[in-house]
């Protein structure tokens, strides 16, 4: 097994086919196909299933993605350690829960790319918020942007800040006096929610239980970006992050902070040990941008 075989495998996995991967790498498609087949023979497993619309990863292929990425990161770190000047593209693999992908993830990745235009950033999303740490622990992604604390799995944590949830009400809603809305005022209210297994849903339900408040979930939406349009359409009230609430207010929603406040720390997590140059640069950038450096 050599580095080129592994990099070709990852390219095919990421582009979903030999022709698209060959075009992206600027190599002949037969060369790419032969390299991947040689890797499959060496591993003794089929890494892709050939389907009508292209390729999909097999079970073995999905299991190999994490170790393959770790291998390339290790090669990059080794070259840096010995002062090698061999040019290789730097890639950052970042996994983040959806609610953090928008704030602060988008601004962090955007400002990082402006500062480091030679680094390619791959942003992934876990199937559930709770599975993010597994993707980092198994090497699928080098860094994770997650709410804290995480289960203690030997991951290193870099705290960056605190995220706060606000309430967004349909336009024209009378929320009463005061800057913040007591959670108790939501008793019996129609609310919109995201699926179970997400930090946002779990955090809200825990706070409501502690206050003895019962609400009625009238719409459960998997895509968080649909929450604000649903609020504006009068479907119900939603808990959204503060930055989203400000944007919703500009469109006519009535928004307020919550009493008591719903806040949660967030930060970056990674496996112990040296980071790749790309990941190390992103951690330093994030700490500086969030004022924790």
Secondary structure, DSSP 8 states (H G I E B T S, - for coil): --HHHHHHHHHHHHHTSHHHHHHHHTS-HHHHHHHHHHHHHHHTS--EEEETTEEEE-HHHHHHHHHHHHHHHHHHHHHHHTT------EEEEEEE-HHHIIIIIHHHHHHHHHH-TTEEEEEE--SSGGGHHHHHHTTS-SEEEEES----SSEEEEEEEEEEEEEEE-TT----SSSEEEGGGGTT-EEEE--TTSHHHHHHHHHHHHTT---EEEEE-S-TTHHHHHHHTTS-EEEEEHHHHHHHHHTT-EEEEEEEEEEEEEEEEEESS---HHHHHHHHHHHHHTT--
